Amino acid sequence: MEAFDDVRPAPERMDLLVPPVAAALRAWPGPGTADQVLHVDTAPEVADTAVLVEHYGPWLMEQSANCVVVAAKRGGESSLAACVVLGHTRVDVNGTVRRHLGARKASFAPMDAALEATGMEYGGITPIGLPADWPLLIDAAVVASPYVLIGSGSRRGKLIVPGAALAGLPGATVLEGLAVAAG
């Protein structure tokens, strides 16, 4: 990732990571080691994918992945889950997500609820460090990527992770068709 000025193994940057992400790296489930996860120190102003791509170049759109929190409702019960798709796509919340979770209704979780439940910042939510009992749905194209650029848990910084490594995170399920073309 020569486009970035400051890239180091994430375990060397624990001071820049939010507690849930730092804890997840300490207990890395594999495959591989936590040292394969790289931290890119970026300004908080470029945390959003579109701004990041504008700042560093359009090639990043193909290498970026977004993690969003969804709320699923079934039988009067509500639960949260996370979904990871490539940055140039969007999550099929009302189709694939709703069906996979067996929900009557699924929607993006309210921002305040997502931030409180994850301990992360808006614009930085990452699949690394999510509550272990959450379903983590990952689009197959993300896992097939040699590496993806994802949030670091805060608006300052990003993580570079082998796509296949995300499939080993707690609660992870790889799904075809989780992502649909952005429109």
DRENVEX-785333 format. One record per atom (N, C-alpha, C): x, y, z; residue number from 1. Coordinates in Angstrom, 2 decimals. Example, Ala and Ser with C-alpha at 12.3 -4.5 7.8 and 13.67 -1.06 7.14 Angstrom:
2
      east     north        up   num
     13.19     -5.69      7.80     1
     12.30     -4.50      7.80     1
     13.20     -3.30      7.80     1
     12.85     -2.25      7.08     2
     13.67     -1.06      7.14     2
     12.90      0.03      7.87     2
***
This chain:
183
      east     north        up   num
      0.85     -1.19      0.00     1
      0.00      0.00      0.00     1
      0.89      1.24      0.00     1
      1.63      1.36     -1.05     2
      2.57      2.48     -1.15     2
      1.90      3.84     -1.27     2
      0.61      3.88     -1.50     3
     -0.09      5.16     -1.60     3
     -0.19      5.87     -0.25     3
     -0.04      5.11      0.82     4
     -0.18      5.68      2.15     4
      1.19      5.97      2.75     4
      1.26      7.06      3.51     5
      2.53      7.48      4.11     5
      2.90      6.69      5.35     5
      1.92      6.24      6.12     6
      2.20      5.67      7.43     6
      1.43      4.36      7.63     6
      2.06      3.25      7.26     7
      1.45      1.93      7.36     7
      2.34      1.06      8.24     7
      1.74      0.45      9.27     8
      2.48     -0.45     10.18     8
      1.56     -1.59     10.60     8
      2.14     -2.69     11.07     9
      1.29     -3.76     11.61     9
      0.39     -3.20     12.72     9
     -0.87     -3.53     12.68    10
     -1.83     -3.00     13.65    10
     -1.44     -3.25     15.10    10
     -0.84     -4.41     15.45    11
     -0.45     -4.60     16.85    11
      0.56     -3.56     17.36    11
      1.23     -2.87     16.46    12
      2.15     -1.81     16.86    12
      1.42     -0.49     17.10    12
      0.14     -0.46     16.81    13
     -0.65      0.77     16.89    13
     -1.79      0.68     17.89    13
     -1.67     -0.13     18.90    14
     -2.75     -0.32     19.86    14
     -3.23      1.00     20.45    14
     -2.32      1.97     20.59    15
     -2.69      3.26     21.15    15
     -3.63      4.06     20.26    15
     -3.72      3.71     18.97    16
     -4.61      4.41     18.05    16
     -5.92      3.67     17.80    16
     -6.05      2.50     18.41    17
     -7.24      1.67     18.18    17
     -8.21      1.77     19.36    17
     -9.50      1.69     19.05    18
    -10.52      1.68     20.11    18
    -10.41      0.34     20.85    18
    -10.82      0.31     22.13    19
    -10.64     -0.91     22.94    19
    -11.15     -2.21     22.32    19
    -12.35     -2.25     21.70    20
    -12.79     -3.55     21.17    20
    -11.90     -4.06     20.03    20
    -11.38     -3.15     19.21    21
    -10.53     -3.56     18.10    21
     -9.17     -4.03     18.63    21
     -8.61     -3.30     19.58    22
     -7.34     -3.70     20.18    22
     -7.47     -5.07     20.84    22
     -8.57     -5.30     21.55    23
     -8.78     -6.59     22.21    23
     -8.90     -7.72     21.19    23
     -9.59     -7.46     20.09    24
     -9.75     -8.48     19.05    24
     -8.41     -8.82     18.40    24
     -7.56     -7.84     18.23    25
     -6.24     -8.11     17.66    25
     -5.38     -8.92     18.63    25
     -5.50     -8.63     19.91    26
     -4.75     -9.40     20.91    26
     -5.17    -10.88     20.91    26
     -6.44    -11.12     20.63    27
     -6.98    -12.49     20.65    27
     -7.25    -12.99     19.22    27
     -6.46    -12.54     18.26    28
     -6.71    -12.83     16.84    28
     -7.01    -14.30     16.61    28
     -8.17    -14.59     15.97    29
     -8.57    -15.98     15.78    29
     -7.92    -16.66     14.57    29
     -7.26    -15.87     13.70    30
     -6.69    -16.44     12.48    30
     -7.70    -16.45     11.38    30
     -7.38    -16.87     10.21    31
     -6.12    -17.48      9.85    31
     -4.98    -16.48      9.88    31
     -3.76    -16.98      9.97    32
     -2.60    -16.11     10.04    32
     -2.47    -15.48     11.42    32
     -1.69    -14.42     11.48    33
     -1.47    -13.72     12.75    33
     -1.99    -12.30     12.66    33
     -2.11    -11.66     13.80    34
     -2.59    -10.28     13.83    34
     -1.63     -9.33     13.10    34
     -0.37     -9.71     12.96    35
      0.59     -8.86     12.26    35
      0.26     -8.69     10.78    35
     -0.57     -9.56     10.23    36
     -0.97     -9.40      8.84    36
     -1.99     -8.27      8.67    36
     -2.59     -7.84      9.78    37
     -3.51     -6.70      9.76    37
     -2.66     -5.44      9.88    37
     -2.78     -4.57      8.90    38
     -1.98     -3.35      8.88    38
     -2.85     -2.15      9.25    38
     -2.27     -1.19      9.93    39
     -2.95      0.04     10.28    39
     -2.39      1.17      9.42    39
     -3.29      1.90      8.80    40
     -2.93      3.08      8.00    40
     -3.37      4.29      8.81    40
     -2.42      5.14      9.17    41
     -2.77      6.33      9.93    41
     -3.25      7.40      8.96    41
     -4.53      7.72      9.01    42
     -5.12      8.74      8.14    42
     -5.84      9.77      8.99    42
     -6.08     10.90      8.41    43
     -6.80     11.97      9.09    43
     -8.27     11.60      9.22    43
     -8.92     11.96     10.33    44
    -10.35     11.66     10.51    44
    -11.23     12.23      9.39    44
    -10.79     13.31      8.77    45
    -11.60     13.94      7.72    45
    -11.75     13.07      6.49    45
    -10.87     12.07      6.31    46
    -10.96     11.21      5.12    46
    -11.51      9.83      5.45    46
    -12.20      9.68      6.57    47
    -12.70      8.37      7.01    47
    -13.76      7.79      6.08    47
    -14.63      8.61      5.55    48
    -15.69      8.10      4.68    48
    -15.11      7.62      3.36    48
    -15.61      6.50      2.86    49
    -15.04      5.86      1.67    49
    -14.93      6.83      0.49    49
    -15.98      7.59      0.21    50
    -15.95      8.49     -0.94    50
    -14.85      9.54     -0.80    50
    -14.67     10.07      0.40    51
    -13.64     11.09      0.64    51
    -12.25     10.45      0.57    51
    -12.11      9.26      1.10    52
    -10.85      8.53      1.05    52
    -10.43      8.29     -0.40    52
    -11.37      7.85     -1.22    53
    -11.10      7.59     -2.63    53
    -10.72      8.90     -3.34    53
    -11.42      9.97     -3.03    54
    -11.10     11.27     -3.63    54
     -9.69     11.72     -3.24    54
     -9.31     11.46     -2.00    55
     -8.01     11.89     -1.47    55
     -6.85     11.04     -1.99    55
     -7.02      9.71     -2.00    56
     -5.92      8.82     -2.35    56
     -5.97      8.24     -3.76    56
     -7.14      8.26     -4.38    57
     -7.24      7.77     -5.75    57
     -8.36      6.77     -5.95    57
     -8.89      6.74     -7.18    58
    -10.05      5.88     -7.48    58
     -9.78      4.39     -7.37    58
     -8.53      3.97     -7.43    59
     -8.20      2.55     -7.30    59
     -8.67      1.98     -5.96    59
     -8.81      2.87     -4.95    60
     -9.22      2.41     -3.62    60
    -10.66      1.92     -3.57    60
    -11.49      2.39     -4.49    61
    -12.90      1.99     -4.46    61
    -13.02      0.47     -4.59    61
    -12.17     -0.13     -5.41    62
    -12.20     -1.59     -5.61    62
    -11.61     -2.34     -4.42    62
    -10.77     -1.70     -3.63    63
    -10.09     -2.36     -2.52    63
    -10.71     -2.04     -1.17    63
    -11.69     -1.16     -1.12    64
    -12.32     -0.78      0.14    64
    -13.53     -1.65      0.42    64
    -13.76     -1.88      1.70    65
    -14.96     -2.60      2.12    65
    -15.61     -1.81      3.25    65
    -16.91     -1.83      3.29    66
    -17.67     -1.13      4.33    66
    -18.34     -2.15      5.25    66
    -18.36     -1.80      6.52    67
    -19.04     -2.62      7.53    67
    -20.21     -1.79      8.06    67
    -21.41     -2.33      7.90    68
    -22.60     -1.64      8.39    68
    -23.34     -2.52      9.40    68
    -24.00     -1.87     10.32    69
    -24.76     -2.58     11.35    69
    -26.23     -2.54     10.96    69
    -26.87     -3.70     11.02    70
    -28.29     -3.79     10.70    70
    -29.06     -4.27     11.92    70
    -30.31     -3.87     11.98    71
    -31.22     -4.31     13.03    71
    -32.24     -5.25     12.40    71
    -32.39     -6.42     12.98    72
    -33.34     -7.40     12.48    72
    -34.43     -7.60     13.52    72
    -35.67     -7.68     13.05    73
    -36.81     -7.89     13.96    73
    -37.56     -9.14     13.54    73
    -37.85     -9.96     14.56    74
    -38.67    -11.15     14.32    74
    -39.37    -11.50     15.63    74
    -40.64    -11.77     15.55    75
    -41.40    -12.18     16.73    75
    -41.29    -11.25     17.91    75
    -41.26     -9.95     17.69    76
    -41.16     -8.99     18.79    76
    -39.75     -8.82     19.32    76
    -38.82     -9.62     18.85    77
    -37.42     -9.53     19.27    77
    -36.63     -8.72     18.25    77
    -35.67     -7.96     18.73    78
    -34.80     -7.20     17.85    78
    -33.36     -7.60     18.13    78
    -32.56     -7.73     17.09    79
    -31.16     -8.08     17.26    79
    -30.32     -7.30     16.26    79
    -29.03     -7.24     16.53    80
    -28.11     -6.53     15.65    80
    -27.18     -7.53     14.97    80
    -26.76     -7.18     13.77    81
    -25.80     -7.97     13.00    81
    -24.95     -6.98     12.21    81
    -23.84     -7.46     11.70    82
    -22.98     -6.61     10.87    82
    -22.84     -7.24      9.50    82
    -22.68     -6.39      8.50    83
    -22.52     -6.84      7.12    83
    -21.31     -6.14      6.52    83
    -20.51     -6.89      5.75    84
    -19.33     -6.33      5.11    84
    -19.43     -6.57      3.60    84
    -19.37     -5.48      2.85    85
    -19.43     -5.54      1.39    85
    -18.36     -4.60      0.82    85
    -17.98     -4.83     -0.42    86
    -17.03     -3.95     -1.07    86
    -17.61     -2.54     -1.19    86
    -16.73     -1.54     -1.18    87
    -17.14     -0.14     -1.13    87
    -17.94      0.35     -2.31    87
    -17.82     -0.32     -3.45    88
    -18.57      0.13     -4.63    88
    -19.92     -0.58     -4.75    88
    -20.31     -1.32     -3.69    89
    -21.60     -2.00     -3.67    89
    -22.37     -1.56     -2.44    89
    -23.57     -2.12     -2.28    90
    -24.34     -1.84     -1.08    90
    -24.92     -3.16     -0.56    90
    -25.29     -3.16      0.70    91
    -25.82     -4.36      1.35    91
    -27.28     -4.57      0.93    91
    -27.62     -5.80      0.58    92
    -29.00     -6.17      0.25    92
    -29.74     -6.47      1.56    92
    -30.09     -5.39      2.26    93
    -30.69     -5.51      3.59    93
    -32.06     -6.18      3.53    93
    -32.91     -5.76      2.61    94
    -34.28     -6.27      2.57    94
    -34.42     -7.62      1.90    94
    -33.34     -8.11      1.27    95
    -33.39     -9.41      0.63    95
    -32.51    -10.41      1.37    95
    -31.26    -10.47      0.98    96
    -30.32    -11.47      1.51    96
    -30.20    -11.40      3.04    96
    -30.02    -10.21      3.59    97
    -29.84    -10.08      5.04    97
    -31.09    -10.53      5.78    97
    -32.23    -10.02      5.39    98
    -33.49    -10.36      6.06    98
    -33.74    -11.86      6.02    98
    -33.55    -12.47      4.85    99
    -33.78    -13.92      4.72    99
    -32.78    -14.72      5.54    99
    -31.50    -14.35      5.47   100
    -30.48    -15.11      6.20   100
    -30.72    -15.05      7.72   100
    -31.14    -13.91      8.22   101
    -31.37    -13.76      9.65   101
    -32.75    -14.26     10.09   101
    -33.58    -14.66      9.12   102
    -34.91    -15.14      9.44   102
    -35.77    -14.05     10.05   102
    -35.55    -12.83      9.61   103
    -36.25    -11.67     10.19   103
    -37.49    -11.32      9.38   103
    -38.45    -10.77     10.09   104
    -39.63    -10.22      9.42   104
    -39.26     -8.91      8.75   104
    -38.37     -8.14      9.44   105
    -37.97     -6.84      8.93   105
    -36.49     -6.63      9.26   105
    -35.76     -6.06      8.33   106
    -34.36     -5.71      8.57   106
    -34.12     -4.30      8.02   106
    -33.32     -3.54      8.73   107
    -33.00     -2.17      8.29   107
    -31.66     -1.78      8.89   107
    -31.11     -0.70      8.38   108
    -29.86     -0.21      8.97   108
    -30.16      0.21     10.40   108
    -29.29     -0.16     11.31   109
    -29.49      0.18     12.72   109
    -29.34      1.69     12.90   109
    -30.08      2.28     13.83   110
    -29.88      3.70     14.12   110
    -28.42      3.93     14.53   110
    -27.84      5.02     14.07   111
    -26.43      5.30     14.29   111
    -26.06      5.24     15.77   111
    -26.85      5.88     16.63   112
    -26.53      5.88     18.06   112
    -26.48      4.46     18.62   112
    -27.42      3.62     18.22   113
    -27.44      2.24     18.70   113
    -26.23      1.47     18.20   113
    -25.86      1.66     16.95   114
    -24.70      0.96     16.38   114
    -23.41      1.38     17.07   114
    -23.26      2.66     17.32   115
    -22.04      3.15     17.96   115
    -21.93      2.67     19.40   115
    -23.05      2.71     20.12   116
    -23.05      2.26     21.52   116
    -22.78      0.76     21.61   116
    -23.39     -0.02     20.74   117
    -23.24     -1.47     20.81   117
    -21.85     -1.94     20.39   117
    -21.19     -1.18     19.50   118
    -19.87     -1.60     19.00   118
    -18.71     -0.99     19.77   118
    -18.93      0.17     20.41   119
    -17.82      0.89     21.04   119
    -16.91      1.53     20.02   119
    -17.45      1.74     18.81   120
    -16.67      2.31     17.71   120
    -17.24      3.67     17.31   120
    -16.55      4.34     16.39   121
    -16.97      5.66     15.93   121
    -17.62      5.57     14.56   121
    -18.55      6.50     14.31   122
    -19.18      6.61     13.00   122
    -18.10      6.83     11.95   122
    -18.19      6.09     10.86   123
    -17.20      6.21      9.79   123
    -16.01      5.29     10.00   123
    -16.01      4.55     11.10   124
    -14.88      3.66     11.37   124
    -15.29      2.26     11.78   124
    -16.59      1.96     11.76   125
    -17.03      0.64     12.21   125
    -16.34     -0.44     11.38   125
    -15.83     -1.43     12.07   126
    -15.06     -2.50     11.44   126
    -15.57     -3.85     11.93   126
    -15.40     -4.90     11.13   127
    -15.81     -6.22     11.61   127
    -14.89     -6.77     12.69   127
    -13.71     -6.23     12.83   128
    -12.76     -6.70     13.84   128
    -13.10     -6.03     15.17   128
    -13.52     -6.83     16.14   129
    -13.84     -6.30     17.46   129
    -15.33     -6.14     17.72   129
    -16.15     -6.65     16.83   130
    -17.60     -6.61     17.08   130
    -17.96     -7.59     18.19   130
    -19.11     -7.39     18.83   131
    -19.54     -8.36     19.84   131
    -19.54     -9.78     19.25   131
    -18.95    -10.72     19.96   132
    -18.75    -12.09     19.45   132
    -20.05    -12.83     19.17   132
    -21.16    -12.41     19.82   133
    -22.42    -13.11     19.60   133
    -23.23    -12.55     18.42   133
    -22.70    -11.56     17.74   134
    -23.40    -11.01     16.58   134
    -23.15    -11.86     15.34   134
    -24.17    -12.01     14.51   135
    -23.90    -12.55     13.18   135
    -23.06    -11.52     12.40   135
    -22.04    -12.00     11.71   136
    -21.19    -11.16     10.86   136
    -21.30    -11.73      9.45   136
    -22.04    -11.05      8.60   137
    -22.28    -11.50      7.24   137
    -21.29    -10.81      6.32   137
    -20.55    -11.60      5.56   138
    -19.51    -11.05      4.69   138
    -19.78    -11.51      3.26   138
    -19.81    -10.55      2.34   139
    -20.02    -10.89      0.94   139
    -18.83    -11.70      0.43   139
    -19.10    -12.71     -0.39   140
    -18.06    -13.59     -0.91   140
    -16.98    -12.82     -1.67   140
    -17.33    -11.72     -2.32   141
    -16.34    -10.94     -3.06   141
    -15.31    -10.30     -2.13   141
    -15.70     -9.99     -0.91   142
    -14.77     -9.43      0.08   142
    -13.74    -10.49      0.45   142
    -14.20    -11.69      0.73   143
    -13.32    -12.78      1.13   143
    -12.39    -13.17     -0.02   143
    -12.85    -13.04     -1.24   144
    -12.05    -13.38     -2.41   144
    -10.98    -12.33     -2.73   144
    -11.07    -11.16     -2.12   145
    -10.10    -10.09     -2.38   145
     -8.78    -10.40     -1.67   145
     -7.64    -10.15     -2.34   146
     -6.35    -10.39     -1.69   146
     -6.23     -9.59     -0.39   146
     -6.75     -8.39     -0.40   147
     -6.79     -7.55      0.79   147
     -7.88     -6.51      0.61   147
     -8.41     -6.01      1.72   148
     -9.39     -4.93      1.69   148
     -9.00     -3.87      2.70   148
     -9.40     -2.67      2.43   149
     -9.20     -1.53      3.33   149
    -10.53     -1.33      4.06   149
    -10.51     -1.45      5.39   150
    -11.73     -1.34      6.19   150
    -11.52     -0.33      7.31   150
    -12.57     -0.01      8.02   151
    -12.47      0.89      9.16   151
    -11.57      0.30     10.23   151
    -11.12      1.18     11.13   152
    -10.25      0.75     12.22   152
    -10.95      0.83     13.58   152
    -12.23      1.19     13.56   153
    -12.97      1.38     14.80   153
    -13.10      2.85     15.16   153
    -12.20      3.66     14.61   154
    -12.28      5.11     14.83   154
    -12.19      5.80     13.47   154
    -12.45      7.07     13.47   155
    -12.36      7.83     12.22   155
    -10.90      8.06     11.83   155
    -10.01      7.96     12.78   156
     -8.59      8.11     12.47   156
     -8.04      6.73     12.11   156
     -7.68      6.56     10.89   157
     -7.03      5.33     10.46   157
     -7.94      4.33      9.80   157
     -7.31      3.44      9.07   158
     -7.96      2.33      8.39   158
     -7.13      1.09      8.65   158
     -7.73     -0.06      8.40   159
     -7.02     -1.33      8.49   159
     -6.96     -1.96      7.11   159
     -5.83     -2.58      6.80   160
     -5.68     -3.36      5.57   160
     -5.61     -4.81      6.03   160
     -6.55     -5.63      5.51   161
     -6.69     -7.00      5.98   161
     -6.86     -7.93      4.77   161
     -6.19     -9.09      4.78   162
     -6.49    -10.07      3.73   162
     -7.98    -10.42      3.78   162
     -8.65    -10.41      2.63   163
    -10.08    -10.70      2.62   163
    -10.42    -12.01      3.29   163
     -9.62    -13.04      3.02   164
     -9.89    -14.37      3.59   164
     -9.80    -14.37      5.11   164
     -9.00    -13.49      5.68   165
     -8.85    -13.45      7.14   165
    -10.15    -13.03      7.82   165
    -10.96    -12.24      7.14   166
    -12.23    -11.79      7.74   166
    -13.18    -12.96      7.96   166
    -13.09    -13.99      7.12   167
    -13.97    -15.16      7.26   167
    -13.71    -15.91      8.55   167
    -12.55    -15.71      9.19   168
    -12.24    -16.39     10.44   168
    -12.66    -15.64     11.68   168
    -13.27    -14.47     11.51   169
    -13.71    -13.68     12.67   169
    -14.91    -14.34     13.35   169
    -15.10    -14.09     14.65   170
    -16.25    -14.68     15.37   170
    -17.57    -14.33     14.69   170
    -18.43    -15.32     14.56   171
    -19.76    -15.14     14.00   171
    -19.82    -14.97     12.50   171
    -18.68    -15.11     11.80   172
    -18.64    -14.83     10.36   172
    -19.32    -15.91      9.53   172
    -20.11    -15.45      8.57   173
    -20.71    -16.29      7.55   173
    -20.48    -15.60      6.21   173
    -19.93    -16.33      5.25   174
    -19.68    -15.78      3.93   174
    -20.90    -16.08      3.06   174
    -21.43    -15.05      2.42   175
    -22.63    -15.20      1.62   175
    -22.45    -14.67      0.20   175
    -22.90    -15.41     -0.77   176
    -23.01    -14.92     -2.14   176
    -24.25    -14.02     -2.17   176
    -24.18    -12.92     -2.88   177
    -25.35    -12.07     -3.06   177
    -25.67    -11.15     -1.90   177
    -24.77    -11.03     -0.93   178
    -24.99    -10.08      0.16   178
    -24.91     -8.65     -0.37   178
    -24.03     -8.46     -1.34   179
    -23.85     -7.13     -1.95   179
    -24.61     -7.05     -3.27   179
    -25.14     -5.89     -3.51   180
    -25.77     -5.59     -4.81   180
    -25.13     -4.31     -5.34   180
    -25.27     -4.10     -6.62   181
    -24.67     -2.92     -7.24   181
    -25.23     -1.65     -6.60   181
    -24.35     -0.72     -6.33   182
    -24.78      0.58     -5.78   182
    -25.53      1.32     -6.87   182
    -26.58      1.98     -6.49   183
    -27.38      2.62     -7.53   183
    -27.86      3.89     -7.13   183
***
